C-alpha cells in the first residue's frame, strides 16, 4: 500500500515536470512569433517602370520614329518635289500687233508689209489668224486672213494682195497715224498725199496705193487700205 502511494506520487511529479516543460516550450515559441511578427520585412528593389519610359536604341543604330498620323517613317519621308513655274510657250504667247516701223513714202507699207509679201512671213509675225475665208474676186478668189483689227488678202500664190486696218486700237506703222485721227494730222505725219478729196486721201508709189477713207462730217480717218495700183 505504501508502495502504491509512493508510486502515485512519482507519477504525479513526473506529469508535473512534463507539463512544466510544455509550458516553457509554448512560451518560447510565442516569444519567437512576436519577434518574427515585429521584424522589418526585407525589401527587394526592382527596376522602376514608368508608362512613358522609352528604351534607347542600341549604340550605332539609327533611331526610327513612326508618325502616329501617317504611319510612315519621319526620317525616311520623301520630300515633295518643288513645282517649277510654267514656261510660256509659243502657243501661249500673244503677238504684239502694233507696228512701230517708220513709214517710207517711196515704198508704202501697212502693218509692216506691202503688196507681194509672203503669207508665211505674215503668220510668223502675227501668228494664227482669228478667222479665214474666201473672197470672190473678178480675177481670182482671194484667201482672207482676219486678225483683231486688221486683215490680209492673199492670192493663189500665197502673196499679199491687200491689207486693211479697221480698228483705232491698232498702230499700223504710219508714223503714229491711226483710225480716228484727222486728215490734217495724217498730212503732218506722212506728207502731202497724191490724192486729197473730201472722202479720200491716198499716197501712191512703186505701183502700190495707201488709201485712207475720210468721214467728211468730222474730217477723220475711218479706214486704211493698201493694195496694188
matplotlib code that plots the C-alpha trace (Angstrom):
import matplotlib.pyplot as plt

x = [0.0, 2.8, 4.5, 1.4, 1.1, 4.7, 4.3, 1.4, 3.4, 6.2, 3.8, 2.2, 5.7, 6.6, 3.5, 4.0, 7.5, 6.2, 3.6, 6.2, 8.4, 5.5, 4.5, 8.1, 8.2, 5.0, 6.1, 9.4, 7.5, 5.2, 8.1, 9.7, 6.5, 6.3, 9.9, 9.1, 5.9, 7.6, 10.7, 11.1, 10.4, 13.2, 12.7, 13.6, 14.4, 13.2, 13.7, 11.1, 9.0, 7.0, 4.3, 6.2, 9.5, 11.3, 14.0, 17.0, 18.2, 21.5, 24.6, 25.4, 21.8, 19.7, 16.5, 13.4, 10.4, 7.0, 4.4, 1.1, -0.8, 0.6, 2.2, 5.3, 8.8, 9.5, 13.2, 12.6, 9.7, 10.2, 10.1, 7.5, 9.1, 9.0, 6.7, 8.6, 7.0, 5.1, 7.1, 5.5, 5.1, 4.9, 1.2, 0.5, 2.4, 0.2, 1.9, 2.1, 0.0, 1.3, 3.9, 6.4, 8.4, 8.6, 6.6, 8.5, 6.7, 8.8, 7.6, 4.2, 3.5, 0.8, 1.2, 4.8, 4.1, 3.5, 1.9, 3.7, 4.8, 4.6, 1.8, 4.4, 6.1, 2.7, 1.8, 5.2, 4.8, 1.2, 0.6, -2.6, -5.5, -8.8, -10.7, -10.1, -12.5, -12.5, -13.4, -14.8, -12.7, -13.2, -9.7, -9.4, -10.7, -8.7, -7.9, -8.6, -6.9, -8.6, -6.7, -8.0, -8.5, -6.9, -6.9, -4.7, -5.8, -3.7, -3.7, -3.3, 0.5, 0.1, 1.3, -0.3, -2.8, -4.3, -4.1, -7.0, -7.0, -10.3, -9.6, -8.3, -6.5, -4.0, -0.9, -0.4, 3.1, 2.2, 4.3, 1.7, -1.4, -4.4, -8.1, -10.0, -7.3, -7.9, -6.8, -4.5, -2.8, -2.2, -0.7, 1.6, 2.9, 3.1, 3.4, 1.2, -0.9, -1.1, -4.9, -6.9, -10.7, -13.5, -13.7, -10.3, -6.6, -4.1, -0.3, 0.9, 4.4, 6.0, 2.7, 1.2, -1.6, -2.1, -5.7, -7.5, -11.3, -12.5, -15.7, -16.4, -18.6, -15.7, -12.8, -11.4, -10.0, -12.5, -10.4, -7.0, -6.2, -3.1, -3.4, -1.8, -2.4]
y = [0.0, 2.3, 1.3, 2.2, 5.5, 6.3, 5.2, 7.6, 10.4, 9.7, 9.6, 12.9, 14.5, 13.2, 14.6, 17.9, 18.1, 17.3, 20.0, 22.5, 21.7, 22.0, 25.3, 26.7, 25.5, 27.2, 30.4, 30.2, 29.7, 32.5, 34.9, 33.8, 34.5, 38.0, 38.7, 37.5, 39.5, 42.7, 42.3, 44.7, 42.8, 42.6, 45.0, 43.7, 46.6, 46.1, 48.4, 51.2, 51.1, 54.1, 54.4, 56.9, 55.0, 54.9, 52.4, 53.8, 52.1, 50.3, 52.3, 52.7, 52.1, 54.9, 55.7, 55.3, 57.3, 56.5, 59.2, 58.4, 60.3, 58.9, 55.7, 56.5, 56.9, 60.6, 60.1, 58.3, 60.5, 61.6, 65.4, 66.7, 67.9, 71.7, 72.8, 74.7, 77.8, 77.2, 78.1, 80.4, 78.5, 79.9, 78.9, 80.8, 84.0, 86.6, 88.6, 92.4, 93.6, 97.2, 98.3, 100.9, 101.0, 104.3, 105.0, 105.2, 107.3, 105.7, 102.2, 102.4, 99.7, 98.9, 96.8, 96.4, 94.6, 95.6, 94.0, 90.8, 89.8, 86.1, 84.6, 82.7, 85.9, 87.4, 84.5, 84.4, 88.0, 88.0, 84.3, 82.3, 84.4, 84.6, 83.7, 82.8, 82.9, 83.1, 86.3, 86.3, 88.5, 89.2, 87.9, 85.0, 84.1, 85.6, 83.9, 86.4, 86.2, 88.1, 89.4, 91.6, 95.0, 94.2, 91.8, 90.4, 89.1, 86.5, 85.2, 81.6, 82.0, 83.0, 86.6, 89.7, 91.4, 93.8, 94.9, 96.6, 98.2, 98.8, 99.5, 102.6, 100.3, 99.2, 101.2, 100.3, 101.7, 105.1, 107.4, 107.3, 107.9, 105.8, 105.5, 108.3, 110.9, 113.9, 114.5, 117.3, 115.0, 112.4, 115.1, 116.4, 112.8, 111.4, 114.5, 115.8, 113.0, 112.3, 112.4, 114.6, 114.8, 115.2, 111.4, 110.0, 110.8, 108.5, 108.0, 106.2, 104.9, 101.9, 100.6, 100.5, 102.7, 103.6, 104.8, 106.4, 106.8, 110.0, 110.9, 114.4, 115.4, 115.1, 115.1, 112.0, 108.7, 105.8, 103.0, 102.4, 100.2, 99.1, 97.5, 97.3, 100.3]
z = [0.0, 0.9, -2.4, -4.4, -2.7, -3.4, -7.0, -7.5, -6.0, -8.6, -11.5, -10.3, -10.1, -13.5, -15.1, -13.4, -14.8, -18.3, -18.0, -16.9, -19.8, -22.2, -20.8, -21.2, -24.8, -25.7, -24.1, -26.1, -29.4, -28.6, -28.0, -31.2, -33.1, -31.7, -32.8, -36.3, -36.5, -35.5, -37.5, -40.5, -43.7, -46.3, -49.2, -52.7, -55.0, -58.6, -61.6, -61.7, -64.9, -66.0, -68.5, -70.7, -70.5, -73.9, -74.4, -76.2, -79.3, -79.3, -79.9, -83.6, -84.8, -86.2, -84.3, -86.5, -85.3, -86.6, -87.1, -85.4, -88.1, -91.3, -90.1, -92.2, -91.1, -90.4, -91.1, -94.4, -95.8, -99.4, -99.8, -102.2, -105.5, -106.0, -108.7, -111.4, -112.8, -116.0, -119.1, -121.6, -124.9, -128.3, -128.3, -125.1, -126.1, -127.7, -130.6, -130.5, -133.4, -133.2, -135.8, -134.9, -138.1, -139.9, -143.0, -146.3, -148.9, -151.7, -150.7, -149.0, -146.4, -143.9, -140.8, -141.7, -145.1, -148.6, -151.7, -152.7, -149.2, -148.4, -146.3, -144.2, -143.2, -142.2, -140.0, -138.5, -137.4, -136.3, -135.5, -136.3, -137.6, -135.8, -138.9, -142.6, -145.5, -149.3, -151.1, -154.6, -156.9, -160.7, -161.5, -158.9, -155.4, -152.6, -149.2, -146.4, -143.0, -140.3, -137.2, -134.4, -136.1, -139.4, -142.4, -145.1, -148.6, -150.4, -153.9, -155.1, -154.8, -151.1, -151.8, -150.2, -152.5, -150.0, -146.3, -144.4, -141.0, -139.3, -135.6, -133.9, -131.3, -133.9, -134.7, -138.4, -138.8, -140.3, -138.1, -135.4, -137.7, -136.7, -137.5, -135.8, -136.4, -138.7, -142.2, -141.1, -138.6, -141.3, -143.7, -140.9, -140.2, -143.8, -146.0, -148.8, -150.4, -154.1, -153.8, -151.5, -151.6, -149.0, -148.9, -149.6, -149.3, -150.9, -151.3, -154.4, -155.1, -156.8, -158.1, -154.5, -153.2, -149.5, -149.2, -146.3, -146.3, -144.7, -142.9, -144.4, -141.4, -138.9, -141.4, -139.6, -141.0, -140.9, -142.6, -144.1, -147.1, -149.0, -152.5, -155.9, -158.2]

ax = plt.figure().add_subplot(projection="3d")
ax.plot(x, y, z, "-o")
ax.set_aspect("equal")
plt.show()
